[in-house]
């Protein structure tokens, strides 16, 4: 199992706000996005969490190897979660992907995590200008998540058999502008 951390660090008590597992449709995005906006009173933080949630949930909706067909639309199946600790919120997602894609995605997370904000903005501009179509999504989305959260994008890959892996990402965002203590 490849892992860049999804564990809760230190003595921080982490509370589950929501965990959704199933098809991630537009209705699901709207429902849980609204829940985030209602749950988090601070508007700037609420908007930040909402943007991160939409990015990670769209990755599940669009790229999961497990999916349903509803009204001729492909809807990815996976899991999205929000947790709260004293100093931060943590959003997580997981879904099935091809093994080869999982390792590429984790490499992208590692590249993003080793870049500062200036480098991330350059990467984002480069990706936007790249006209070549790639078969793996989560290009600008992962960069945008890191920029929005001002944090690392942790990933875990678990073998799910038959050339499939479970790919999970986790991102923490501080409740205030203090430095990380977690």
Phi and psi in degrees as GROMACS dihedral restraints (atoms count N, CA, C in turn):
[ dihedral_restraints ]
;  ai    aj    ak    al  type     phi  dphi    fc
    3     4     5     6     1   -88.1    20    10
    4     5     6     7     1   136.5    20    10
    6     7     8     9     1  -149.9    20    10
    7     8     9    10     1   129.7    20    10
    9    10    11    12     1  -114.5    20    10
   10    11    12    13     1    19.6    20    10
   12    13    14    15     1   112.5    20    10
   13    14    15    16     1   114.6    20    10
   15    16    17    18     1  -119.4    20    10
   16    17    18    19     1    10.9    20    10
   18    19    20    21     1   -88.2    20    10
   19    20    21    22     1   150.2    20    10
   21    22    23    24     1   -78.3    20    10
   22    23    24    25     1   133.2    20    10
   24    25    26    27     1  -103.3    20    10
   25    26    27    28     1   143.1    20    10
   27    28    29    30     1    71.9    20    10
   28    29    30    31     1  -161.3    20    10
   30    31    32    33     1   -92.9    20    10
   31    32    33    34     1    12.2    20    10
   33    34    35    36     1   -60.8    20    10
   34    35    36    37     1   125.7    20    10
   36    37    38    39     1   -81.2    20    10
   37    38    39    40     1   126.8    20    10
   39    40    41    42     1  -110.6    20    10
   40    41    42    43     1   128.3    20    10
   42    43    44    45     1  -111.3    20    10
   43    44    45    46     1   135.3    20    10
   45    46    47    48     1   -75.2    20    10
   46    47    48    49     1   125.4    20    10
   48    49    50    51     1   -91.5    20    10
   49    50    51    52     1   -49.8    20    10
   51    52    53    54     1  -158.1    20    10
   52    53    54    55     1   153.8    20    10
   54    55    56    57     1  -136.6    20    10
   55    56    57    58     1   123.2    20    10
   57    58    59    60     1  -119.3    20    10
   58    59    60    61     1   131.6    20    10
   60    61    62    63     1  -132.4    20    10
   61    62    63    64     1   123.1    20    10
   63    64    65    66     1   153.2    20    10
   64    65    66    67     1  -161.8    20    10
   66    67    68    69     1   -66.0    20    10
   67    68    69    70     1   133.5    20    10
   69    70    71    72     1  -103.8    20    10
   70    71    72    73     1    88.2    20    10
   72    73    74    75     1   -93.6    20    10
   73    74    75    76     1   175.7    20    10
   75    76    77    78     1   -60.4    20    10
   76    77    78    79     1   -38.7    20    10
   78    79    80    81     1   -62.2    20    10
   79    80    81    82     1   -39.4    20    10
   81    82    83    84     1   -64.2    20    10
   82    83    84    85     1   -45.1    20    10
   84    85    86    87     1   -57.2    20    10
   85    86    87    88     1   -47.1    20    10
   87    88    89    90     1   -65.9    20    10
   88    89    90    91     1   -43.2    20    10
   90    91    92    93     1   -62.4    20    10
   91    92    93    94     1   -50.6    20    10
   93    94    95    96     1   -77.4    20    10
   94    95    96    97     1   -29.1    20    10
   96    97    98    99     1   -62.5    20    10
   97    98    99   100     1   -42.8    20    10
   99   100   101   102     1   -64.7    20    10
  100   101   102   103     1   -38.5    20    10
  102   103   104   105     1   -59.3    20    10
  103   104   105   106     1   -43.7    20    10
  105   106   107   108     1   -60.5    20    10
  106   107   108   109     1   -46.5    20    10
  108   109   110   111     1   -62.6    20    10
  109   110   111   112     1   -36.2    20    10
  111   112   113   114     1   -75.2    20    10
  112   113   114   115     1   -35.4    20    10
  114   115   116   117     1   -73.0    20    10
  115   116   117   118     1   -40.3    20    10
  117   118   119   120     1   -97.5    20    10
  118   119   120   121     1   114.0    20    10
  120   121   122   123     1   -73.9    20    10
  121   122   123   124     1   -35.1    20    10
  123   124   125   126     1   -72.2    20    10
  124   125   126   127     1   114.9    20    10
  126   127   128   129     1   -60.0    20    10
  127   128   129   130     1   -43.9    20    10
  129   130   131   132     1   -62.7    20    10
  130   131   132   133     1   -45.7    20    10
  132   133   134   135     1   -66.5    20    10
  133   134   135   136     1   -40.5    20    10
  135   136   137   138     1   -59.3    20    10
  136   137   138   139     1   -45.3    20    10
  138   139   140   141     1   -64.9    20    10
  139   140   141   142     1   -39.4    20    10
  141   142   143   144     1   -62.4    20    10
  142   143   144   145     1   -49.0    20    10
  144   145   146   147     1   -63.0    20    10
  145   146   147   148     1   -39.1    20    10
  147   148   149   150     1   -60.6    20    10
  148   149   150   151     1   -46.7    20    10
  150   151   152   153     1   -63.3    20    10
  151   152   153   154     1   -41.6    20    10
  153   154   155   156     1   -65.3    20    10
  154   155   156   157     1   -45.1    20    10
  156   157   158   159     1   -57.2    20    10
  157   158   159   160     1   -47.2    20    10
  159   160   161   162     1   -59.1    20    10
  160   161   162   163     1   -43.9    20    10
  162   163   164   165     1   -62.1    20    10
  163   164   165   166     1   -48.4    20    10
  165   166   167   168     1   -71.4    20    10
  166   167   168   169     1   -35.3    20    10
  168   169   170   171     1   -70.0    20    10
  169   170   171   172     1   -36.8    20    10
  171   172   173   174     1   -65.0    20    10
  172   173   174   175     1   -34.7    20    10
  174   175   176   177     1   -58.6    20    10
  175   176   177   178     1   -43.6    20    10
  177   178   179   180     1   -65.4    20    10
  178   179   180   181     1   -49.1    20    10
  180   181   182   183     1   -58.6    20    10
  181   182   183   184     1   -40.4    20    10
  183   184   185   186     1   -93.3    20    10
  184   185   186   187     1   -27.9    20    10
  186   187   188   189     1  -120.1    20    10
  187   188   189   190     1    -0.8    20    10
  189   190   191   192     1   -65.8    20    10
  190   191   192   193     1   137.0    20    10
  192   193   194   195     1   -74.5    20    10
  193   194   195   196     1   -18.4    20    10
  195   196   197   198     1   -96.9    20    10
  196   197   198   199     1   126.9    20    10
  198   199   200   201     1  -154.2    20    10
  199   200   201   202     1   166.2    20    10
  201   202   203   204     1  -120.6    20    10
  202   203   204   205     1   162.4    20    10
  204   205   206   207     1  -111.5    20    10
  205   206   207   208     1   122.7    20    10
  207   208   209   210     1  -131.1    20    10
  208   209   210   211     1   118.4    20    10
  210   211   212   213     1    52.0    20    10
  211   212   213   214     1    46.4    20    10
  213   214   215   216     1    64.6    20    10
  214   215   216   217     1    15.4    20    10
  216   217   218   219     1  -110.4    20    10
  217   218   219   220     1   137.2    20    10
  219   220   221   222     1   -83.3    20    10
  220   221   222   223     1   124.1    20    10
  222   223   224   225     1  -124.6    20    10
  223   224   225   226     1   117.4    20    10
  225   226   227   228     1   -67.5    20    10
  226   227   228   229     1   148.2    20    10
  228   229   230   231     1  -111.4    20    10
  229   230   231   232     1   137.6    20    10
  231   232   233   234     1  -176.0    20    10
  232   233   234   235     1  -156.6    20    10
  234   235   236   237     1  -134.6    20    10
  235   236   237   238     1   134.7    20    10
  237   238   239   240     1  -130.3    20    10
  238   239   240   241     1   140.2    20    10
  240   241   242   243     1  -143.5    20    10
  241   242   243   244     1   152.5    20    10
  243   244   245   246     1  -129.5    20    10
  244   245   246   247     1   130.2    20    10
  246   247   248   249     1  -124.5    20    10
  247   248   249   250     1   153.3    20    10
  249   250   251   252     1  -127.3    20    10
  250   251   252   253     1   134.0    20    10
  252   253   254   255     1  -122.3    20    10
  253   254   255   256     1   176.7    20    10
  255   256   257   258     1   -59.2    20    10
  256   257   258   259     1   -41.3    20    10
  258   259   260   261     1  -103.0    20    10
  259   260   261   262     1   -11.6    20    10
  261   262   263   264     1  -154.2    20    10
  262   263   264   265     1   164.8    20    10
  264   265   266   267     1  -108.4    20    10
  265   266   267   268     1   151.2    20    10
  267   268   269   270     1  -131.5    20    10
  268   269   270   271     1   124.7    20    10
  270   271   272   273     1  -104.8    20    10
  271   272   273   274     1   138.6    20    10
  273   274   275   276     1  -134.1    20    10
  274   275   276   277     1   150.2    20    10
  276   277   278   279     1  -143.1    20    10
  277   278   279   280     1   154.4    20    10
  279   280   281   282     1  -150.8    20    10
  280   281   282   283     1   146.4    20    10
  282   283   284   285     1  -161.7    20    10
  283   284   285   286     1   166.4    20    10
  285   286   287   288     1   -84.6    20    10
  286   287   288   289     1   136.7    20    10
  288   289   290   291     1  -139.0    20    10
  289   290   291   292     1   165.3    20    10
  291   292   293   294     1   -65.2    20    10
  292   293   294   295     1   142.7    20    10
  294   295   296   297     1   -53.3    20    10
  295   296   297   298     1   -45.3    20    10
  297   298   299   300     1   -62.8    20    10
  298   299   300   301     1   -36.2    20    10
  300   301   302   303     1   -71.1    20    10
  301   302   303   304     1   -36.3    20    10
  303   304   305   306     1   -59.2    20    10
  304   305   306   307     1   -42.9    20    10
  306   307   308   309     1   -69.2    20    10
  307   308   309   310     1   -36.3    20    10
  309   310   311   312     1   -64.7    20    10
  310   311   312   313     1   -43.7    20    10
  312   313   314   315     1   -62.5    20    10
  313   314   315   316     1   -41.9    20    10
  315   316   317   318     1   -65.9    20    10
  316   317   318   319     1   -38.2    20    10
  318   319   320   321     1   -61.1    20    10
  319   320   321   322     1   -39.7    20    10
  321   322   323   324     1   -63.0    20    10
  322   323   324   325     1   -42.5    20    10
  324   325   326   327     1   -59.8    20    10
  325   326   327   328     1   -44.9    20    10
  327   328   329   330     1   -63.1    20    10
  328   329   330   331     1   -39.6    20    10
  330   331   332   333     1   -65.1    20    10
  331   332   333   334     1   -43.4    20    10
  333   334   335   336     1   -62.2    20    10
  334   335   336   337     1   -43.2    20    10
  336   337   338   339     1   -67.6    20    10
  337   338   339   340     1   -22.5    20    10
  339   340   341   342     1   -93.5    20    10
  340   341   342   343     1     4.9    20    10
  342   343   344   345     1  -107.0    20    10
  343   344   345   346     1   145.7    20    10
  345   346   347   348     1   -86.6    20    10
  346   347   348   349     1   176.6    20    10
  348   349   350   351     1   -59.5    20    10
  349   350   351   352     1   -38.9    20    10
  351   352   353   354     1   -62.8    20    10
  352   353   354   355     1   -44.8    20    10
  354   355   356   357     1   -65.7    20    10
  355   356   357   358     1   -38.5    20    10
  357   358   359   360     1   -63.3    20    10
  358   359   360   361     1   -40.3    20    10
  360   361   362   363     1   -64.6    20    10
  361   362   363   364     1   -38.0    20    10
  363   364   365   366     1   -65.2    20    10
  364   365   366   367     1   -42.2    20    10
  366   367   368   369     1   -61.2    20    10
  367   368   369   370     1   -43.6    20    10
  369   370   371   372     1   -62.2    20    10
  370   371   372   373     1   -43.4    20    10
  372   373   374   375     1   -62.1    20    10
  373   374   375   376     1   -42.6    20    10
  375   376   377   378     1   -62.1    20    10
  376   377   378   379     1   -45.5    20    10
  378   379   380   381     1   -61.8    20    10
  379   380   381   382     1   -43.2    20    10
  381   382   383   384     1   -61.6    20    10
  382   383   384   385     1   -35.3    20    10
  384   385   386   387     1   -85.0    20    10
  385   386   387   388     1   -12.6    20    10
  387   388   389   390     1   -73.6    20    10
  388   389   390   391     1   114.4    20    10
  390   391   392   393     1   -87.0    20    10
  391   392   393   394     1    -9.5    20    10
  393   394   395   396     1   -69.6    20    10
  394   395   396   397     1   134.4    20    10
  396   397   398   399     1   -84.8    20    10
  397   398   399   400     1   129.9    20    10
  399   400   401   402     1  -110.7    20    10
  400   401   402   403     1   156.1    20    10
  402   403   404   405     1   -87.6    20    10
  403   404   405   406     1   -11.1    20    10
  405   406   407   408     1  -107.2    20    10
  406   407   408   409     1   127.6    20    10
  408   409   410   411     1   -80.8    20    10
  409   410   411   412     1  -153.9    20    10
  411   412   413   414     1    59.6    20    10
  412   413   414   415     1    40.3    20    10
  414   415   416   417     1   -90.3    20    10
  415   416   417   418     1   -74.9    20    10
  417   418   419   420     1   -66.1    20    10
  418   419   420   421     1   -35.2    20    10
  420   421   422   423     1   -56.4    20    10
  421   422   423   424     1   -46.3    20    10
  423   424   425   426     1   -64.7    20    10
  424   425   426   427     1   -40.1    20    10
  426   427   428   429     1   -64.0    20    10
  427   428   429   430     1   -44.9    20    10
  429   430   431   432     1   -63.0    20    10
  430   431   432   433     1   -38.9    20    10
  432   433   434   435     1   -59.1    20    10
  433   434   435   436     1   -48.0    20    10
  435   436   437   438     1   -63.8    20    10
  436   437   438   439     1   -41.2    20    10
  438   439   440   441     1   -65.2    20    10
  439   440   441   442     1   -44.6    20    10
  441   442   443   444     1   -65.7    20    10
  442   443   444   445     1   -46.3    20    10
  444   445   446   447     1   -77.9    20    10
  445   446   447   448     1   -19.4    20    10
  447   448   449   450     1    55.7    20    10
  448   449   450   451     1    46.6    20    10
  450   451   452   453     1  -154.6    20    10
  451   452   453   454     1   170.9    20    10
  453   454   455   456     1   -76.6    20    10
  454   455   456   457     1   154.1    20    10
  456   457   458   459     1  -105.3    20    10
  457   458   459   460     1   105.6    20    10
  459   460   461   462     1   -83.2    20    10
  460   461   462   463     1   145.1    20    10
  462   463   464   465     1  -136.8    20    10
  463   464   465   466     1   153.3    20    10
  465   466   467   468     1  -137.7    20    10
  466   467   468   469     1   137.0    20    10
  468   469   470   471     1  -117.7    20    10
  469   470   471   472     1   128.3    20    10
  471   472   473   474     1  -123.8    20    10
  472   473   474   475     1   136.5    20    10
  474   475   476   477     1   -65.5    20    10
  475   476   477   478     1   130.4    20    10
  477   478   479   480     1  -117.9    20    10
  478   479   480   481     1    10.9    20    10
  480   481   482   483     1    80.8    20    10
  481   482   483   484     1   161.5    20    10
  483   484   485   486     1    47.3    20    10
  484   485   486   487     1    53.5    20    10
  486   487   488   489     1    62.8    20    10
  487   488   489   490     1    21.2    20    10
  489   490   491   492     1  -122.1    20    10
  490   491   492   493     1   142.6    20    10
  492   493   494   495     1  -127.0    20    10
  493   494   495   496     1   153.9    20    10
  495   496   497   498     1   -92.0    20    10
  496   497   498   499     1   120.3    20    10
  498   499   500   501     1  -107.7    20    10
  499   500   501   502     1   123.7    20    10
  501   502   503   504     1  -123.2    20    10
  502   503   504   505     1   139.2    20    10
  504   505   506   507     1  -125.2    20    10
  505   506   507   508     1   154.0    20    10
  507   508   509   510     1  -142.6    20    10
  508   509   510   511     1   138.1    20    10
  510   511   512   513     1  -139.7    20    10
  511   512   513   514     1   132.3    20    10
  513   514   515   516     1  -105.3    20    10
  514   515   516   517     1   144.5    20    10
  516   517   518   519     1  -133.9    20    10
  517   518   519   520     1   133.0    20    10
  519   520   521   522     1   -65.7    20    10
  520   521   522   523     1   150.4    20    10
  522   523   524   525     1   -78.2    20    10
  523   524   525   526     1   -22.4    20    10
  525   526   527   528     1  -139.4    20    10
  526   527   528   529     1  -176.0    20    10
  528   529   530   531     1   -90.7    20    10
  529   530   531   532     1    19.6    20    10
  531   532   533   534     1   -75.8    20    10
  532   533   534   535     1   165.9    20    10
  534   535   536   537     1   -73.9    20    10
  535   536   537   538     1   160.5    20    10
  537   538   539   540     1   -69.0    20    10
  538   539   540   541     1   131.0    20    10
  540   541   542   543     1  -120.3    20    10
  541   542   543   544     1    10.5    20    10
